[in-house]
Amino acid sequence: MLRPYGRNIAALILPLVPGILLIGCGSHKSSAVTQPLPNIAGSWEFIAVSNNGSVTGIEVALKEGQVLIDGLEQPNGLISASSTQIAFVSLNPTTMDATGFGGPCPAAPVPINGLGPGAVTALGEPFNFTFAENGNVFNVTAMLSGDGKSFVNGTYTAQTGNPCTDPGGAITGTVVTALPGLFAGNMCPLSATSGACQMSDSVNATVSENSSATVTLTLAFTAGPDAGTNFTMTGPATGNAFLVEGTFQGQPLSYYGYFEQLSPENVGSLYFVNAADPCIGNPAVACTQIGLLAVPPPN
């Protein structure tokens, strides 16, 4: 296998920041100035480092509610993500390589995924929410950064009754940008029906992500069983994770993918798993990697 060689439900409604009362002199009237609530909707990745040693990437298309103020829609500070707007990726604690999809927690009696309710009040102020991983619910407390693009001093704790053994731990979060565009490496042949195969195809990949977080992945095979083949798949991105689908020789193909930023090489790569792999959504089964495509080095 080639190593990469190129990049990286309890309601929580917090009070709004109080207005600052400006008192004028003489005939001047007083007025109240209120700091606007930050707009933090968008693509986020939260990294949960459990006290039991596991590491989970929580990939979120974060939504924020809106309120009508003076005829204009403004953020109201209430954040959430539905089951289709959140994905969990298991990560190697040492290398931060992706090792599976669905998260390490087994399913609770009601195996739902989601984020929220949660709330933010202002830049540099508390950023709190809950999230559910396969029905296991955790509470998160942190501080939103001054620029609204990350949070600091984050911790998460397990709610009582979770069957998951994760007791909680530290958590960080950052806004993520659209997936970068060019990759190269090896993957299993397109005709492979499971993850158990040799990555004998050499491939160049072009990835684009539009404003609706839809990913288009075009594979150009340069050597191996699929040499000379071009194949395009599309699907939704959720944070740094995505699910793309297409049809090859009359057969549907679906791949789960994750963009990972590896250290210490500071290498960016795409990790693929066949969506038919029994590991999907089952933390007791290890995923079999079928592709690892790295960002090409600069010319």
Residue, then its C-alpha position, 0 to 999 in steps of 0.5 A: m500500500l502506498r503511503p501518502y506523499g503530498r497534504n492535511i437531548a437536553a435543551l441548551i439555550l443560553p442568554l443573549v449577550p446583554g446590550i450595552l447601554l449608552i447614556g448621552c448628556g444634555s439633549h442626547k437620547s440613550s440607545a442600546v447596542t447589542q453585539p450580533l450573534p455569530n454565524i457559525a453555520g457550515s462545515w465543521e470537524f470535531i475531534a473527540v479524544s476519549n479518556n479510554g484512548s479512542v479518537t473519533g472524528i465528528e463530521v458535521a454540516l452545522k445549521e444555525g437558526q434564523v430570526l427576522i430583525d428589521g426585515l433581515e434574516q439574522p442568526n439566532g445562536l441555536i445550532s443543530a444537525s440532523s442524522t444526515q448532517i453528521a458522520f462519525v469516523s474512527l481515527n488511529p490515536t497515534t497517526m490520526d489515520a481513518t480506520g472506519f466509519g460509523g464511530p466506535c460506540p455500539a448502538a443504543p436502544v434508539p440508535i439515532n445520530g444528531l447534534g443539538p440542541g446547542a447554542v452560541t452567544a458571542l465570539g469568545e463566549p461559551f459554545n455548548f451542545t449535545f451530540a448523539e452517536n448511534g443513540n449514545v448522548f454526550n454533552v459538550t462544553a467549550m469556548l468559541s474562538g474570537d474569529g468563530k472558526s474553532f473552539v477551545n477548552g472543550t470537554y465532552t461527558a457521557q450522559t447516564g444510560n449510554p451503553c457506549t464505554d466512552p466516558g468522555g474526554a477532550i474535544t476540539g473543533t474547527v471549520v473545514t474548507a472544501l475538499p482539495g482538488l488533485f490526488a494520486g495513488n492506488m486503490c482496488p479495481l472497480s470490479a471488486t465486490s468487497g474491501a478484501c482486494q489488492m490495491s492494484d489500480s493506479v489512479n489520478a483523482t480530481v475532487s470538487e465540492n460545490s456550495s451545496a456540499t456536493v462532491t464530484l469525484t472523477l477517477a482516471f486510471t493510469a495502470g492496473p486492471d482499470a487502466g484507461t478508464n475514467f469514472t465519476m461519482t457524486g454525493p454529499a460531503t459532511g465535514n471531511a467525510f463523504l459518500v459518493e455513488g456511481t454506476f460502473q459496467g451496469q453495477p452501482l458502486s458506493y464508497y465512503g471516504y474521508f479526507e485526512q491530514l496526517s502528521p508528522e508528514n502534514v500529508g493530505s489524503l483520501y481514504f476509501v471504504n466500500a459501502a458494502d463493507p460490513c464494518i459500516g455502522n458496526p464498530a465491532v468489525a474493522c473496515t478494509q481500506i480499498g484506496l489511499l490517494a494522496v495530494p500530489p506534491p507541488n511542481 
